[in-house]
Amino acid sequence: MLESPLVRKNPSLYVFLPLFYTVWSDSVLTPSEVETMKGLLRSQSWLTDEERDFLLSQINPGSPPTAQELIHWRDSILKISNGSAQKQSLVDLGMAMVKHHTQGEVPSTLQKAKPALDQIEQTLGFISQEGAYHFHSHRDTLTARQATQTTFEVAALTRILEQGEEDIIRKVKTIISDPAFRYPDTTDLRTKREQVLRWAHYLAEQGLGNIAYPNEYGGKGDMAAYFAAMEALSFHDISLVVKFGVQFGLWGMSVYFLGTEKHHRKYLKQIGTLELPGCFAMTETNHGSNVKGIETTATYNHANQTFTIHTPHEQARKEYIGNAALHGRMATVFAKLIIDGKDYGVSAFVVPLRDAHGKVLPGITIEDCGHKMGLNGVDNGIIYFNQVVIPKDDMLDRFSSVTAEGKFDSPIASDNRRFFTMLGTLVGGRIGIPRSSVSTSKTGLTIAIKYSDQRRQFGPEGGEEVPILNYRSHQRRLMPLLANVYALHFSLRYLTHRFLSRTEEDMQEIEALAAGLKAFATWNNTHTLQQCREACGGKGYLTENRIDDLKNDTDIYTTFEGDNTVMLQLVAKSRLSEFKQEFANMNLFGMLNYLGNQAKTSLSEMNPLIVRNTDDDHLLDPEFHLNAFRFRERDILTSAAKRLKRHIESGMDSFDAFNVAQHHLIEVGQAYVERIILEQFQAAVARVADAGCKTVLTRLCALFALSQLEKNKGWYLENGYMEGVKTKAIRKMVNQLCWDIRQEAVPLVDAFDIPESCLAAPIVAKR
Amino acid sequence: MLESPLVRKNPSLYVFLPLFYTVWSDSVLTPSEVETMKGLLRSQSWLTDEERDFLLSQINPGSPPTAQELIHWRDSILKISNGSAQKQSLVDLGMAMVKHHTQGEVPSTLQKAKPALDQIEQTLGFISQEGAYHFHSHRDTLTARQATQTTFEVAALTRILEQGEEDIIRKVKTIISDPAFRYPDTTDLRTKREQVLRWAHYLAEQGLGNIAYPNEYGGKGDMAAYFAAMEALSFHDISLVVKFGVQFGLWGMSVYFLGTEKHHRKYLKQIGTLELPGCFAMTETNHGSNVKGIETTATYNHANQTFTIHTPHEQARKEYIGNAALHGRMATVFAKLIIDGKDYGVSAFVVPLRDAHGKVLPGITIEDCGHKMGLNGVDNGIIYFNQVVIPKDDMLDRFSSVTAEGKFDSPIASDNRRFFTMLGTLVGGRIGIPRSSVSTSKTGLTIAIKYSDQRRQFGPEGGEEVPILNYRSHQRRLMPLLANVYALHFSLRYLTHRFLSRTEEDMQEIEALAAGLKAFATWNNTHTLQQCREACGGKGYLTENRIDDLKNDTDIYTTFEGDNTVMLQLVAKSRLSEFKQEFANMNLFGMLNYLGNQAKTSLSEMNPLIVRNTDDDHLLDPEFHLNAFRFRERDILTSAAKRLKRHIESGMDSFDAFNVAQHHLIEVGQAYVERIILEQFQAAVARVADAGCKTVLTRLCALFALSQLEKNKGWYLENGYMEGVKTKAIRKMVNQLCWDIRQEAVPLVDAFDIPESCLAAPIVAKR
């Protein structure tokens, strides 16, 4: 076209060039585009017939321009447009070309035709508008301009997060930053396990192993420090955390809580120093979640006052037992106590597995669980007992014992209650695991967010590529997870505090809290690390960038210390029994009052104005958030209770009724734990004095609340608590909060203050 | 209590025993329970004062019965109830005890008191009703009775799944069942990689490597067989699948599709036999998704008609390249073609990397990507080129070339179009990967479903434990995923068929189909394997049970061959451009007609009767399903288009507008691909003649449709397409379908006919 004598004669024809170029440079020249252009040309009366035919020939799909020609077209347009940062339409660009070739004059005929040309450009559609950007090298977009900002003091936020636990956290961080804790580059099981054992010894040497035990056994009696240490260690290596937890938590605490003074004196000190490595042998192949069903037996021998520990069949072997395959010398073994042929239920016994030289003792058979998805630094094993005899004194006899006369005895009469009291003392594991999982989520998010802040991919035509964290879908992927982890951080502090200051009456509530938070935090962690992996693309798949180990080591967190699905049902049952009590305690007046309160909710929260309220102030109001969470929690619980009652009253077996409603019950548990988390996050934000931190935490708290409401919007709509216009407004607000928080995302992960050595991922290494 | 003279005197007091036992055996004796019992006792006028005081003393929380006493209580009740399979209330049981101790007589005073006692038992609440089951050893529940049934011929369903590809599938299954393909038990990188290379050689020897290449180069010209082979190989080992895909797919097909006859003659035969191992070197550290931005240069040297291939800076190195770290001897290298200092865009070149002895050639530097989350049998590497000179003939010159005069030439004028045409020829990867991912989902589901059908945990009090697959939450976890995998199976067959019979005009649609199905199938696979891991608990975590490798090897599927988020945006853009065309092609009449059709939807589908219709027939109606999917697809697309138009017309930069709407656009892609999958699943079911298979597939298809509708219920409610009563009915129907399909779940996975040797998981090993 550029070489045509017609164009040289009438430079006005240049006005079509950007349009023509754009049409041809699209991937496909559609029939409709051709028709539209033809119509345009026919309507231009200022063209001669010859000119019109020539122009039509330039957009004939049967004879496209050559690659060389198209390049010339682009170059000639670029010569005119280059450097212009302004957005110009294709027709404007064409006009500029005409002007250039006429030395400044645009013929009036062409001036008059401009509106029609503009019209055509618009008809060609909004996607083609992108075409105009081919010709601008500097393009300024909101998306490209977004960048990291820090509006608060990072160290101040770290202080808020670590408050009350600074000393132990600093100590652990110092230890794990030592070169001795550098990650080994190996896939070999044996090497990994030896490394983790060595690390565990270092921790014991530093006084971390017995920190929770009483002073008289070498400890500090500081259970709070034990949990904080688990959390901080989880920045480093999860095999080590589990090895540490098995030895000092499960093994040591079972002796401490289920045993009596004679056991403490005999074992506790050596456990805390790791001189006596041990196991916690509860789970059997056939019985994991249903601990009550375990089949290992501990038969009392009146003759010589001993117990015989025995595995009655292969599927009753102890399985997945940490420390068993290589290092454990003793184990707390859970078994059914049998006296005179009668089964007195699950009790705990200390049973030796290996001698001081590590040789497996007679009657004990141990197999290695082998390679696992993760945690390969932990030597999990299988244990079989063949008529192993232990002295009477090695029964952990706090909750059940055998009298001198060979009779069963217990301070707790009810089998059920004894069983749950015994398990309840082990609830600490359901605090340690979620706290550990929050640390791995924090590490994953730190890596993914820092990488996404640097990594650039795609950008506006003619502009630089933009950081992928500037993309809305990437923000929606990571920002709500950042909010979750802050929310969980505070609610797990609350759980720990409740546990440490517990009374007997609190225990049922604390167990439900721990079970619920364990389920929420560990599922959230699995989901978070999956998103982090994908957010880092191929880089996230390389083991060197840490997400591999974080993800695979913690994948089992959703299963151990109680399968999450079972945990949420446990929460639901606890909620139902509270609910039952609430009703049972009520007289008629109380009942009416209760129903009246429910009706009041309907009046105040469910009036047509509120279910449709989309004001920003309302959507960001913490009271609205908490009301909505509470309404859902209460409503789901009430309807589940009614449903169960209806089924059972209609003659359905209660086991079947619970099964029919199982999905509903899991929602009861979820709604409860979500409300707790929001409540505790809000309370924590309210306590913050520092203005900068308060602002950013308030925003995170709103994002947590609104992204949960968005996740559950189906339920709120179904139940008339919100209308579509409001849930749509919530989605928009979530988008906006993600956009705002993205700017502070890097300082927000910096506030986790994870040791550099644990962020060993090359993709976030300081350059 | 049993020893009291009062009871011996008046055996009627036995009526309270089961109630008392139950109250005490609950974990906690609540104040309200005590109050209720006290009230009961006070109201019983047939008791003497002494008897009443005695009974009150038995429920004093201050002096509980001893463990021994409680055991005696239970034993004495059990003596009466044992063997009774009938559900009895606690009061009935108490009556039976009275009868036993009075030798058959129940005093009339007690008879009269019964209604009051019943009332109390009810007041104690439904949870306590479970208490009565302590006393029944045989308890028959619906939940326990559910079991595997086969209502169709498994082999017939296998035939339907494999139809048209039976021969190649049988061949591949035979090969991978050979002892030479046994899984090695190693964590060592070198051993794994050598093993996978050896396997790849076996496949080449069996004629699978060149099966898709033309006969003249040793192949069979059978592209369909290539895809089927990828799918069947994916039952075995994913490292092998990727090694196979890199060598025969990416490396071979790039030479085949981007090169011309001279390249085919020179390379194709040796590639197909694996004599010439090679790589596909496209991705660079700085450019993965945005291939257009790669920075490796191929500069044309006029003087001697050669190209110089060069890595201009470290971040422009080729990364993650399969076959590069150890085995590749050549590579298809994507680089910017530079002639006379001018950039002509991305082209492809064949570049030697190693000599025949495996020695890296001068100018080439290769690093090992090291250990990865999975696929450790594949030797991914990093390649740097330092001024490597190759002859002009080694440019793959089908779509761009340099003339004898040293000028750029191409059959496709538009840069954009050339680029996308070039990439489009590689769309096969986006068919192979989702098909492979469906195989790994099938394997995971086979393991998890067979295990859950056998594994028992918990059960009704006094009854046997039940298979975990009988639990509703477990069914809800796995059954919809089983439906998804069937749905994907058929839609991927459709995609393959469309690709194999493609015409030029189809390409845009096929690319969108492939991108969308790739995203859906691979995300679904990641999610499925995660659920399978959790559903198998600790067993799922052991490497020996296969889920570890399945999950970790395929985790990268959501990233490679195109990041899923990018894929869905690609689908959305394709849909928007079709939409634009649809409008552009319309005259005024067409437009009115279109809007009229939309209105008709509102009238027919959104009338108040239909949005509230909860009849089973309606909920199971395939037409209802498809209408709902189509409505959503159309509505999301229309609203996205309007939104973009509004933003751009208000002056927003189009790049920003696309970013603001990014989440919306991803939904456009999702809604499109979901509709395609349903449409193809329905069409496949319609073609089935076998009655048994048709019934079960119809049920699976309904579950697929309804579980998607449930997942998207927030959207349907928000937009008034359904009311809460209907979405609740859908949830109920999903539960019901899960319950029904559970019975056929084992035969449904048996129909996948996965070789025993690939189901090497001990948890599903035949016993």
HADDOCK unambig.tbl for C-alpha pairs under 7 A between the chains (distance, minus, plus):
assign (segid A and resid 24 and name CA) (segid B and resid 414 and name CA) 6.20 0.50 0.50
assign (segid A and resid 25 and name CA) (segid B and resid 414 and name CA) 4.67 0.50 0.50
assign (segid A and resid 25 and name CA) (segid B and resid 415 and name CA) 6.61 0.50 0.50
assign (segid A and resid 25 and name CA) (segid B and resid 416 and name CA) 5.91 0.50 0.50
assign (segid A and resid 25 and name CA) (segid B and resid 417 and name CA) 6.65 0.50 0.50
assign (segid A and resid 26 and name CA) (segid B and resid 416 and name CA) 6.49 0.50 0.50
assign (segid A and resid 26 and name CA) (segid B and resid 417 and name CA) 6.52 0.50 0.50
assign (segid A and resid 27 and name CA) (segid B and resid 416 and name CA) 5.85 0.50 0.50
assign (segid A and resid 27 and name CA) (segid B and resid 417 and name CA) 4.17 0.50 0.50
assign (segid A and resid 32 and name CA) (segid B and resid 581 and name CA) 6.75 0.50 0.50
assign (segid A and resid 32 and name CA) (segid B and resid 584 and name CA) 6.31 0.50 0.50
assign (segid A and resid 32 and name CA) (segid B and resid 585 and name CA) 5.86 0.50 0.50
assign (segid A and resid 65 and name CA) (segid B and resid 413 and name CA) 6.19 0.50 0.50
assign (segid A and resid 66 and name CA) (segid B and resid 413 and name CA) 4.89 0.50 0.50
assign (segid A and resid 67 and name CA) (segid B and resid 409 and name CA) 6.45 0.50 0.50
assign (segid A and resid 67 and name CA) (segid B and resid 410 and name CA) 5.92 0.50 0.50
assign (segid A and resid 67 and name CA) (segid B and resid 412 and name CA) 6.32 0.50 0.50
assign (segid A and resid 67 and name CA) (segid B and resid 413 and name CA) 3.60 0.50 0.50
assign (segid A and resid 67 and name CA) (segid B and resid 414 and name CA) 6.33 0.50 0.50
assign (segid A and resid 70 and name CA) (segid B and resid 413 and name CA) 6.24 0.50 0.50
assign (segid A and resid 70 and name CA) (segid B and resid 414 and name CA) 6.69 0.50 0.50
assign (segid A and resid 125 and name CA) (segid B and resid 580 and name CA) 6.67 0.50 0.50
assign (segid A and resid 126 and name CA) (segid B and resid 645 and name CA) 6.43 0.50 0.50
assign (segid A and resid 130 and name CA) (segid B and resid 654 and name CA) 6.56 0.50 0.50
assign (segid A and resid 141 and name CA) (segid B and resid 653 and name CA) 6.58 0.50 0.50
assign (segid A and resid 141 and name CA) (segid B and resid 656 and name CA) 6.39 0.50 0.50
assign (segid A and resid 142 and name CA) (segid B and resid 656 and name CA) 6.36 0.50 0.50
assign (segid A and resid 143 and name CA) (segid B and resid 656 and name CA) 5.80 0.50 0.50
assign (segid A and resid 187 and name CA) (segid B and resid 187 and name CA) 5.84 0.50 0.50
assign (segid A and resid 187 and name CA) (segid B and resid 188 and name CA) 6.54 0.50 0.50
assign (segid A and resid 188 and name CA) (segid B and resid 187 and name CA) 6.55 0.50 0.50
assign (segid A and resid 287 and name CA) (segid B and resid 457 and name CA) 6.91 0.50 0.50
assign (segid A and resid 290 and name CA) (segid B and resid 457 and name CA) 6.18 0.50 0.50
assign (segid A and resid 290 and name CA) (segid B and resid 458 and name CA) 5.84 0.50 0.50
assign (segid A and resid 371 and name CA) (segid B and resid 542 and name CA) 6.47 0.50 0.50
assign (segid A and resid 371 and name CA) (segid B and resid 543 and name CA) 5.53 0.50 0.50
assign (segid A and resid 372 and name CA) (segid B and resid 541 and name CA) 5.84 0.50 0.50
assign (segid A and resid 372 and name CA) (segid B and resid 542 and name CA) 4.44 0.50 0.50
assign (segid A and resid 372 and name CA) (segid B and resid 543 and name CA) 4.69 0.50 0.50
assign (segid A and resid 373 and name CA) (segid B and resid 541 and name CA) 5.46 0.50 0.50
assign (segid A and resid 373 and name CA) (segid B and resid 542 and name CA) 6.18 0.50 0.50
assign (segid A and resid 373 and name CA) (segid B and resid 543 and name CA) 5.73 0.50 0.50
assign (segid A and resid 373 and name CA) (segid B and resid 548 and name CA) 5.14 0.50 0.50
assign (segid A and resid 409 and name CA) (segid B and resid 67 and name CA) 6.50 0.50 0.50
assign (segid A and resid 410 and name CA) (segid B and resid 67 and name CA) 6.04 0.50 0.50
assign (segid A and resid 412 and name CA) (segid B and resid 67 and name CA) 6.45 0.50 0.50
assign (segid A and resid 413 and name CA) (segid B and resid 65 and name CA) 6.23 0.50 0.50
assign (segid A and resid 413 and name CA) (segid B and resid 66 and name CA) 4.92 0.50 0.50
assign (segid A and resid 413 and name CA) (segid B and resid 67 and name CA) 3.68 0.50 0.50
assign (segid A and resid 413 and name CA) (segid B and resid 70 and name CA) 6.39 0.50 0.50
assign (segid A and resid 414 and name CA) (segid B and resid 24 and name CA) 6.21 0.50 0.50
assign (segid A and resid 414 and name CA) (segid B and resid 25 and name CA) 4.67 0.50 0.50
assign (segid A and resid 414 and name CA) (segid B and resid 67 and name CA) 6.36 0.50 0.50
assign (segid A and resid 414 and name CA) (segid B and resid 70 and name CA) 6.81 0.50 0.50
assign (segid A and resid 415 and name CA) (segid B and resid 25 and name CA) 6.61 0.50 0.50
assign (segid A and resid 416 and name CA) (segid B and resid 25 and name CA) 5.97 0.50 0.50
assign (segid A and resid 416 and name CA) (segid B and resid 26 and name CA) 6.47 0.50 0.50
assign (segid A and resid 416 and name CA) (segid B and resid 27 and name CA) 5.72 0.50 0.50
assign (segid A and resid 417 and name CA) (segid B and resid 25 and name CA) 6.76 0.50 0.50
assign (segid A and resid 417 and name CA) (segid B and resid 26 and name CA) 6.55 0.50 0.50
assign (segid A and resid 417 and name CA) (segid B and resid 27 and name CA) 4.11 0.50 0.50
assign (segid A and resid 417 and name CA) (segid B and resid 28 and name CA) 6.95 0.50 0.50
assign (segid A and resid 457 and name CA) (segid B and resid 287 and name CA) 6.93 0.50 0.50
assign (segid A and resid 457 and name CA) (segid B and resid 290 and name CA) 6.18 0.50 0.50
assign (segid A and resid 458 and name CA) (segid B and resid 290 and name CA) 5.83 0.50 0.50
assign (segid A and resid 460 and name CA) (segid B and resid 655 and name CA) 5.68 0.50 0.50
assign (segid A and resid 471 and name CA) (segid B and resid 659 and name CA) 6.23 0.50 0.50
assign (segid A and resid 472 and name CA) (segid B and resid 659 and name CA) 6.04 0.50 0.50
assign (segid A and resid 472 and name CA) (segid B and resid 660 and name CA) 6.64 0.50 0.50
assign (segid A and resid 472 and name CA) (segid B and resid 662 and name CA) 6.20 0.50 0.50
assign (segid A and resid 472 and name CA) (segid B and resid 663 and name CA) 6.88 0.50 0.50
assign (segid A and resid 473 and name CA) (segid B and resid 662 and name CA) 6.12 0.50 0.50
assign (segid A and resid 473 and name CA) (segid B and resid 663 and name CA) 5.56 0.50 0.50
assign (segid A and resid 534 and name CA) (segid B and resid 559 and name CA) 6.79 0.50 0.50
assign (segid A and resid 537 and name CA) (segid B and resid 559 and name CA) 5.83 0.50 0.50
assign (segid A and resid 538 and name CA) (segid B and resid 559 and name CA) 6.86 0.50 0.50
assign (segid A and resid 541 and name CA) (segid B and resid 372 and name CA) 5.83 0.50 0.50
assign (segid A and resid 541 and name CA) (segid B and resid 373 and name CA) 5.44 0.50 0.50
assign (segid A and resid 541 and name CA) (segid B and resid 556 and name CA) 6.78 0.50 0.50
assign (segid A and resid 542 and name CA) (segid B and resid 371 and name CA) 6.47 0.50 0.50
assign (segid A and resid 542 and name CA) (segid B and resid 372 and name CA) 4.43 0.50 0.50
assign (segid A and resid 542 and name CA) (segid B and resid 373 and name CA) 6.17 0.50 0.50
assign (segid A and resid 543 and name CA) (segid B and resid 371 and name CA) 5.55 0.50 0.50
assign (segid A and resid 543 and name CA) (segid B and resid 372 and name CA) 4.69 0.50 0.50
assign (segid A and resid 543 and name CA) (segid B and resid 373 and name CA) 5.72 0.50 0.50
assign (segid A and resid 548 and name CA) (segid B and resid 373 and name CA) 5.14 0.50 0.50
assign (segid A and resid 556 and name CA) (segid B and resid 541 and name CA) 6.80 0.50 0.50
assign (segid A and resid 559 and name CA) (segid B and resid 534 and name CA) 6.80 0.50 0.50
assign (segid A and resid 559 and name CA) (segid B and resid 537 and name CA) 5.84 0.50 0.50
assign (segid A and resid 559 and name CA) (segid B and resid 538 and name CA) 6.86 0.50 0.50
assign (segid A and resid 580 and name CA) (segid B and resid 125 and name CA) 6.81 0.50 0.50
assign (segid A and resid 581 and name CA) (segid B and resid 32 and name CA) 6.68 0.50 0.50
assign (segid A and resid 584 and name CA) (segid B and resid 32 and name CA) 6.22 0.50 0.50
assign (segid A and resid 585 and name CA) (segid B and resid 32 and name CA) 5.85 0.50 0.50
assign (segid A and resid 645 and name CA) (segid B and resid 126 and name CA) 6.40 0.50 0.50
assign (segid A and resid 653 and name CA) (segid B and resid 141 and name CA) 6.57 0.50 0.50
assign (segid A and resid 654 and name CA) (segid B and resid 130 and name CA) 6.54 0.50 0.50
assign (segid A and resid 655 and name CA) (segid B and resid 460 and name CA) 5.66 0.50 0.50
assign (segid A and resid 656 and name CA) (segid B and resid 141 and name CA) 6.40 0.50 0.50
assign (segid A and resid 656 and name CA) (segid B and resid 142 and name CA) 6.37 0.50 0.50
assign (segid A and resid 656 and name CA) (segid B and resid 143 and name CA) 5.80 0.50 0.50
assign (segid A and resid 659 and name CA) (segid B and resid 471 and name CA) 6.22 0.50 0.50
assign (segid A and resid 659 and name CA) (segid B and resid 472 and name CA) 6.03 0.50 0.50
assign (segid A and resid 660 and name CA) (segid B and resid 472 and name CA) 6.63 0.50 0.50
assign (segid A and resid 662 and name CA) (segid B and resid 472 and name CA) 6.20 0.50 0.50
assign (segid A and resid 662 and name CA) (segid B and resid 473 and name CA) 6.11 0.50 0.50
assign (segid A and resid 663 and name CA) (segid B and resid 472 and name CA) 6.87 0.50 0.50
assign (segid A and resid 663 and name CA) (segid B and resid 473 and name CA) 5.57 0.50 0.50
assign (segid A and resid 713 and name CA) (segid B and resid 714 and name CA) 5.68 0.50 0.50
assign (segid A and resid 714 and name CA) (segid B and resid 713 and name CA) 5.68 0.50 0.50
assign (segid A and resid 714 and name CA) (segid B and resid 714 and name CA) 3.89 0.50 0.50
assign (segid A and resid 717 and name CA) (segid B and resid 717 and name CA) 6.38 0.50 0.50
assign (segid A and resid 717 and name CA) (segid B and resid 724 and name CA) 7.00 0.50 0.50
assign (segid A and resid 718 and name CA) (segid B and resid 723 and name CA) 6.98 0.50 0.50
assign (segid A and resid 718 and name CA) (segid B and resid 724 and name CA) 4.02 0.50 0.50
assign (segid A and resid 719 and name CA) (segid B and resid 724 and name CA) 6.67 0.50 0.50
assign (segid A and resid 723 and name CA) (segid B and resid 718 and name CA) 6.98 0.50 0.50
assign (segid A and resid 724 and name CA) (segid B and resid 717 and name CA) 6.99 0.50 0.50
assign (segid A and resid 724 and name CA) (segid B and resid 718 and name CA) 4.01 0.50 0.50
assign (segid A and resid 724 and name CA) (segid B and resid 719 and name CA) 6.66 0.50 0.50
